[in-house]
Amino acid sequence: MAEIKLFNRTETIVRTTGKGYINDDEEWVSGTTITVPVECNIQPYREGKNSFNSPTGFRTIDAIKVYVPEEFGLITADEIDGIIGDQLTYEGKEYFCKDLERWTVQTSDSISLVPAHNLGYFYRKDKI
């Protein structure tokens, strides 16, 4: 059996390095942003007009699932620690990574079918 080709496209992740802070004028200043290309697969997670709760209890209306190679460490948003999650633009809409699952190699008769990967849940920035 052949390994399943999970990553079929290249997207650009916008990553904020360093924490943001409030300057002397009491304005929020984000950390520096960089762009990082990543091979991935994007699948719909939830589209609609009604809001829903994510697996970790985050409330949103529009989300996508982004599968990336195991070695590409997605960064998830964390409001308590002031971390801005990885961001990407998909079909003209801006999304950010809020939840993450790590998947190990899946096997059948000791043959790997699905490669190890990370699954990021990206929520639409203007619909949270």
Sequence and secondary structure as in RCSB ss.txt:
>XXXX:A:sequence
MAEIKLFNRTETIVRTTGKGYINDDEEWVSGTTITVPVECNIQPYREGKNSFNSPTGFRTIDAIKVYVPEEFGLI
TADEIDGIIGDQLTYEGKEYFCKDLERWTVQTSDSISLVPAHNLGYFYRKDKI
>XXXX:A:secstr
        EEEEEEEEES  EE TTS EE  EEEEEEEEEEEEEEE SSS EE TTS EES EEEEEEETTS   
  BTTTTB   EEEETTEEEEEEEEEEE  EEETTEEEE  EEEEEEEEGGG 
